[in-house]
C-alpha cells in the first residue's frame, strides 16, 4: 500500500532538494493508476471544465462539479495527498463563504488541501481559511481563473513590472499562511528566485525546473487531449491514437458481424438445449 505523504513530508523534500512529481486528474479510473504509480500528489483542477466538461474556460465550473470529481479521485486514490481546486467565485464574495466552500473540500471530498488562484487581493481569504485549519496552496503567474482574466499559457513575469507583481503576490501568499505555492508560466529565472526566497515549497507548471517539483495534466502528458498542448508539455504517450484505432476496429467488427462471436456470448446451460428449444416454440 502507498504511504500517504503529508505537508511535513513535502517540507522535508524541499530541504533535501528532492523533487515532487504530481499530476492533475479528475476521475476514479485514472486516480487508481496514478496512486499505483507512486505519484506524490494529485490536483483535481478546475481545468476539468475544459478537459472533461467541454467548456471554453474554467468560469462555468461550480462547487458541485469540483466536489463530485474530488470525491471520485479520492475513492481511486485513498492514500495519495490530494488538492481540490477552488473554482471561480467560490472565494471572492465574502470571507465567510470562502471558509465554507474550502471546508466542503475537506469535509465532503476528504481533500488534504485546497488551491486558490490569485495574488494579494485574495490573501485575506487565504489567511481566514488557514486560520480555520485548512491548508491552502497559492497559485500565481499565468492563472486561467475567470473568463475575463488570463486564459492562455502565455508566460508571465517576462518584464520587470510583471515580475515584481508576481514576487509581491508570492510573498504575500506565504505571509498569509499558505503551505505551498504553484507558479504557472513564469521564466525559470523568476521561478528559481522564488524557490530560494520562499520557505514554503514552490512548484512549477510550465515555470521551468529550478523549484521543488513539477505538475503536469494527465490528458496532455498522455496525448489524450485533442487540443494543441502548451509548449512546456512533454508527451509521454499517445493514448488518443490507440483509442481511435480501437474504436475503428470495433466499428468494423460490428458492421461486418465479426463481433460478438461465440467467444463473447453467453451460452444456454449445458443439457438444457432441448428444453430451451421447446420454450421458444411456445411463443412462435
Rosetta blueprint (number, residue, H / E / L):
1 X L
2 X L
3 X L
4 X L
5 X L
6 X L
7 X H
8 X H
9 X H
10 X H
11 X H
12 X H
13 X H
14 X H
15 X H
16 X H
17 X L
18 X L
19 X L
20 X E
21 X E
22 X E
23 X E
24 X E
25 X L
26 X L
27 X L
28 X H
29 X H
30 X H
31 X H
32 X H
33 X H
34 X H
35 X H
36 X H
37 X H
38 X L
39 X L
40 X L
41 X E
42 X E
43 X E
44 X E
45 X L
46 X L
47 X L
48 X H
49 X H
50 X H
51 X H
52 X L
53 X L
54 X L
55 X L
56 X L
57 X L
58 X L
59 X L
60 X L
61 X L
62 X L
63 X H
64 X H
65 X H
66 X H
67 X H
68 X H
69 X H
70 X H
71 X H
72 X H
73 X H
74 X H
75 X H
76 X H
77 X L
78 X L
79 X L
80 X L
81 X E
82 X E
83 X E
84 X E
85 X E
86 X L
87 X L
88 X L
89 X L
90 X L
91 X L
92 X L
93 X L
94 X L
95 X H
96 X H
97 X H
98 X H
99 X H
100 X H
101 X H
102 X H
103 X H
104 X H
105 X H
106 X H
107 X H
108 X L
109 X L
110 X L
111 X L
112 X L
113 X E
114 X E
115 X E
116 X E
117 X E
118 X E
119 X L
120 X H
121 X H
122 X H
123 X H
124 X H
125 X H
126 X H
127 X H
128 X H
129 X H
130 X H
131 X H
132 X L
133 X L
134 X L
135 X L
136 X E
137 X E
138 X E
139 X E
140 X E
141 X E
142 X L
143 X L
144 X L
145 X L
146 X L
147 X L
148 X L
149 X L
150 X L
151 X L
152 X L
153 X L
154 X L
155 X L
156 X E
157 X L
158 X L
159 X L
160 X H
161 X H
162 X H
163 X H
164 X H
165 X H
166 X H
167 X H
168 X H
169 X H
170 X H
171 X H
172 X H
173 X H
174 X H
175 X H
176 X L
177 X L
178 X L
179 X L
180 X E
181 X E
182 X E
183 X E
184 X E
185 X L
186 X E
187 X L
188 X H
189 X H
190 X H
191 X H
192 X H
193 X H
194 X H
195 X H
196 X H
197 X H
198 X L
199 X L
200 X L
201 X E
202 X E
203 X E
204 X E
205 X E
206 X L
207 X L
208 X L
209 X L
210 X L
211 X L
212 X L
213 X E
214 X E
215 X E
216 X E
217 X E
218 X H
219 X H
220 X H
221 X H
222 X L
223 X L
224 X L
225 X L
226 X L
227 X L
228 X L
229 X L
230 X L
231 X L
232 X L
233 X L
234 X L
235 X L
236 X L
237 X L
238 X L
239 X H
240 X H
241 X H
242 X H
243 X H
244 X H
245 X H
246 X H
247 X H
248 X H
249 X H
250 X H
251 X H
252 X H
253 X H
254 X H
255 X H
256 X H
257 X L
258 X L
259 X L
260 X L
261 X L
262 X H
263 X H
264 X H
265 X L
266 X L
267 X L
268 X L
269 X L
270 X L
271 X L
272 X L
273 X H
274 X H
275 X H
276 X H
277 X H
278 X H
279 X H
280 X H
281 X H
282 X H
283 X L
284 X L
